[in-house]
């Protein structure tokens, strides 16, 4: 949508860039995960998630997935797959970082941006599948916890992606969650308070403003004295 006229635009260049980034994201996912193939249909699950593939069967219906990308100087260094199920929960079955940027906090930066976007959309919980050996890492470093019974009943009613021998973890989202994320990457006390205030102010923006930047993760709540319609060069990157 064109923000000024409210009409649909067909920008070929932007479409080419988008598809190119999806191809790089898929390659990065393939490098980080073992192949996941549906045993009945033999489809490639990771590829279907990245490319948002639909199907007539609910079990292999991957519509609604978005790919979040963390870039540095036009190089894609970390990617994640995300699907939102209303305001109750969002699922993130895959997140991957390229070899040369691992153990440098890149996954954490992408997670902070994703959580900020989900808070902006009033999503209450983020759910991920985890292998047993990685559970402690998600709990200690990222603030996840084991799935509670209330959210488990909600998940049963949704079409969420789950893997054999995996354990579901959840994280409650909100301004307090963002404050913890800032604290984990070394933000000062004053900056944390400012960001919480910005988040609260940001949530009061109109629905039109929300739709304009709905899945642009290269943002953070605007400063009090800045126009929320500023262009991408004026934005303060959240990464």
C-alpha positions as CSV (number, residue, x, y, z in Angstrom):
1,X,0.0,0.0,0.0
2,X,1.2,3.5,-0.8
3,X,1.0,5.4,2.5
4,X,0.2,8.8,0.9
5,X,-2.5,7.8,-1.6
6,X,-3.8,4.6,0.1
7,X,-3.6,2.8,-3.2
8,X,-1.9,-0.5,-4.1
9,X,1.5,-0.2,-5.7
10,X,3.4,-2.9,-7.7
11,X,7.0,-2.2,-7.2
12,X,8.9,-4.8,-9.1
13,X,12.2,-3.9,-7.6
14,X,11.0,-4.4,-4.0
15,X,9.5,-7.7,-4.9
16,X,12.8,-8.8,-6.4
17,X,14.6,-7.8,-3.2
18,X,12.1,-9.5,-1.0
19,X,12.3,-12.8,-2.9
20,X,16.1,-12.6,-3.0
21,X,16.2,-12.2,0.8
22,X,13.9,-15.2,1.2
23,X,16.2,-17.3,-0.9
24,X,19.2,-16.3,1.3
25,X,17.1,-17.0,4.4
26,X,16.2,-20.5,3.2
27,X,19.9,-21.2,2.5
28,X,20.8,-20.1,6.0
29,X,18.1,-22.3,7.5
30,X,19.3,-25.3,5.5
31,X,22.8,-24.7,6.8
32,X,21.7,-24.6,10.4
33,X,19.1,-27.4,10.5
34,X,18.9,-31.0,9.5
35,X,16.4,-31.6,6.6
36,X,12.8,-31.9,7.8
37,X,10.6,-33.8,5.4
38,X,7.0,-34.7,6.0
39,X,6.8,-38.5,6.1
40,X,3.5,-38.7,4.1
41,X,3.8,-36.0,1.5
42,X,7.6,-35.8,1.4
43,X,7.6,-32.0,1.2
44,X,10.4,-29.9,2.6
45,X,9.0,-28.4,5.8
46,X,11.6,-25.6,6.1
47,X,11.2,-24.5,2.5
48,X,7.4,-24.5,2.9
49,X,7.6,-22.4,6.0
50,X,10.0,-19.8,4.5
51,X,8.0,-19.5,1.3
52,X,4.6,-19.5,3.1
53,X,3.2,-22.4,1.2
54,X,-0.4,-23.4,1.5
55,X,-2.1,-26.8,1.3
56,X,-5.5,-28.5,1.4
57,X,-4.5,-30.4,4.6
58,X,-4.2,-28.5,7.9
59,X,-1.2,-30.5,9.0
60,X,0.9,-29.1,6.2
61,X,-0.7,-25.7,5.9
62,X,2.1,-23.1,6.3
63,X,0.2,-20.0,5.3
64,X,0.7,-17.0,7.5
65,X,4.5,-17.4,8.2
66,X,6.7,-14.3,8.0
67,X,10.5,-14.3,7.8
68,X,12.2,-11.9,10.1
69,X,15.7,-10.9,8.9
70,X,18.6,-9.3,10.7
71,X,21.1,-7.6,8.4
72,X,24.5,-5.9,8.7
73,X,25.7,-3.9,5.7
74,X,23.2,-5.7,3.4
75,X,24.4,-9.1,4.7
76,X,21.8,-11.4,6.2
77,X,23.2,-12.8,9.4
78,X,20.2,-14.1,11.3
79,X,16.7,-15.1,10.3
80,X,13.6,-16.4,12.0
81,X,10.2,-17.8,10.9
82,X,7.2,-16.3,12.7
83,X,3.4,-16.9,12.5
84,X,0.9,-15.0,14.6
85,X,-2.3,-16.6,15.9
86,X,-4.4,-13.6,16.9
87,X,-3.5,-11.7,20.1
88,X,-3.1,-14.9,22.2
89,X,0.1,-16.3,20.8
90,X,2.7,-16.3,18.1
91,X,4.9,-19.3,17.1
92,X,8.5,-19.2,16.1
93,X,9.6,-22.7,14.9
94,X,12.9,-21.7,13.4
95,X,15.6,-19.2,14.2
96,X,19.1,-19.4,12.7
97,X,22.4,-17.4,12.6
98,X,25.2,-17.7,10.1
99,X,28.4,-19.5,11.3
100,X,30.7,-16.4,11.5
101,X,28.2,-14.4,13.6
102,X,27.4,-17.0,16.2
103,X,28.0,-16.4,19.9
104,X,28.1,-12.6,19.2
105,X,24.6,-11.7,20.4
106,X,23.0,-11.6,16.9
107,X,20.2,-14.0,17.8
108,X,19.5,-11.9,20.9
109,X,19.2,-8.7,18.8
110,X,16.8,-10.4,16.4
111,X,14.7,-11.7,19.3
112,X,14.5,-8.2,20.8
113,X,13.1,-6.8,17.5
114,X,10.6,-9.7,17.1
115,X,9.4,-9.3,20.7
116,X,9.0,-5.6,20.2
117,X,6.9,-6.1,17.1
118,X,4.7,-8.7,18.8
119,X,4.2,-6.3,21.8
120,X,3.2,-3.6,19.3
121,X,0.6,-6.0,17.9
122,X,-0.6,-6.8,21.5
123,X,0.4,-10.5,21.2
124,X,0.5,-12.0,24.7
125,X,2.8,-15.0,24.3
126,X,5.6,-16.3,22.0
127,X,5.8,-20.1,21.7
128,X,8.8,-22.0,20.4
129,X,9.7,-25.7,20.0
130,X,13.1,-26.7,21.6
131,X,15.2,-29.8,21.8
132,X,15.8,-31.1,25.3
133,X,19.5,-30.0,25.3
134,X,18.6,-26.4,24.5
135,X,15.9,-25.9,27.0
136,X,18.1,-24.5,29.7
137,X,19.6,-22.0,27.2
138,X,16.3,-20.6,26.2
139,X,15.1,-20.3,29.8
140,X,18.3,-18.8,31.3
141,X,19.3,-16.4,28.4
142,X,16.0,-15.6,26.7
143,X,13.4,-15.7,29.5
144,X,11.3,-18.6,28.3
145,X,9.6,-21.1,30.5
146,X,7.8,-24.4,30.1
147,X,4.3,-24.3,28.6
148,X,1.5,-23.9,31.1
149,X,-1.8,-25.7,30.9
150,X,-3.8,-22.6,29.9
151,X,-1.7,-21.8,26.9
152,X,-1.5,-25.5,26.0
153,X,-5.3,-25.6,25.7
154,X,-5.1,-22.6,23.4
155,X,-2.5,-24.2,21.2
156,X,-4.6,-27.3,20.7
157,X,-7.2,-25.2,18.9
158,X,-4.5,-23.7,16.6
159,X,-2.5,-25.0,13.7
160,X,1.0,-24.8,15.1
161,X,4.2,-26.5,14.0
162,X,5.7,-29.1,16.3
163,X,8.5,-31.6,15.9
164,X,9.2,-35.1,17.2
165,X,11.1,-35.1,20.6
166,X,10.7,-31.3,20.9
167,X,9.4,-29.5,24.0
168,X,7.3,-26.3,23.7
169,X,8.4,-23.2,25.6
170,X,6.6,-20.0,26.1
171,X,7.5,-16.4,26.9
172,X,5.0,-13.7,28.1
173,X,5.3,-10.5,26.2
174,X,4.8,-6.9,27.3
175,X,6.7,-3.7,28.2
176,X,8.3,-5.5,31.2
177,X,9.5,-8.1,28.8
178,X,11.2,-5.4,26.6
179,X,12.8,-4.0,29.7
180,X,14.4,-7.3,30.5
181,X,15.6,-7.7,26.9
182,X,17.2,-4.2,27.1
183,X,18.9,-5.1,30.4
184,X,20.4,-8.3,29.0
185,X,22.1,-6.4,26.2
186,X,23.6,-3.8,28.5
187,X,21.1,-0.9,28.3
188,X,21.3,1.7,31.0
189,X,18.6,2.3,33.5
190,X,17.5,5.6,31.9
191,X,17.3,4.1,28.5
192,X,15.2,1.2,29.7
193,X,12.7,3.6,31.3
194,X,12.6,5.7,28.1
195,X,11.9,2.7,25.9
196,X,9.1,1.5,28.2
197,X,7.5,5.0,28.0
198,X,8.0,5.0,24.2
199,X,6.4,1.6,24.0
200,X,3.3,2.8,25.9
201,X,3.0,5.9,23.8
202,X,3.5,3.9,20.6
203,X,0.7,1.4,21.4
204,X,-1.7,4.4,21.4
205,X,-1.1,5.2,17.8
206,X,-3.9,4.8,15.3
207,X,-4.6,1.5,13.5
208,X,-3.5,3.1,10.2
209,X,0.0,3.9,11.7
210,X,0.2,0.3,12.9
211,X,-0.6,-1.2,9.5
212,X,2.0,1.0,7.8
213,X,4.9,-0.6,9.6
214,X,3.2,-3.9,10.5
215,X,6.1,-6.3,9.8
216,X,9.0,-3.9,9.4
217,X,11.2,-5.1,12.2
218,X,13.8,-2.4,11.6
219,X,12.2,-0.1,14.1
220,X,11.7,0.8,17.7
221,X,9.1,3.0,19.4
222,X,9.6,6.6,18.1
223,X,10.9,9.3,20.3
224,X,8.4,11.7,21.8
225,X,9.5,14.5,19.6
226,X,9.7,12.6,16.3
227,X,7.1,12.0,13.6
228,X,6.0,8.3,13.5
229,X,5.8,8.6,9.7
230,X,9.5,9.3,9.3
231,X,11.3,7.4,6.6
232,X,13.6,4.5,7.0
233,X,16.7,6.6,7.1
234,X,15.4,8.6,10.1
235,X,14.4,5.6,12.1
236,X,16.4,4.4,15.0
237,X,17.3,0.8,14.2
238,X,16.3,-1.7,16.9
239,X,19.1,-4.0,16.2
